[in-house]
Amino acid sequence: MEDNIFILVVLNYLEKTMGKIRTAMIKGLAKEFVSKYPDKFTASFKENKQLLKELGVFPSKRVRNQAAGYIVRIIKRIRKNNI
C-alpha cells in the first residue's frame, strides 16, 4: 500500500512537469529510491535501469535512464566515502 502511494505521488509530480523535466527532479527521485531501496541498487547502470523498469514508476525511457545513471553516481560516492 505504501509503495502504491509513493508511485502515485511520483507520477503526479511527473505529469505536472512533463516537458520541463529538470535535473533537480531526477536527482531527487534517484535519492528517494536509493534511500527507500538501499540494498537493491548497484553501481551497474544496466541493473539499476532494469530495477527501475520493474518498479514501473517512470513514464518515459529517458527519465528512467537519467535516474538510473544518477543512482550509479550516488552508489559510487557512497562506496568511495564508506558511508
ABEGO torsion letter per residue (X at the ends): XAAAAAAAAAAAAAAAABGBBBAAAAAAAAAAAAAABAAABBABAAAAAAAAAAAGABABAAAAAAAAAAAAAAAAAAAAAGX
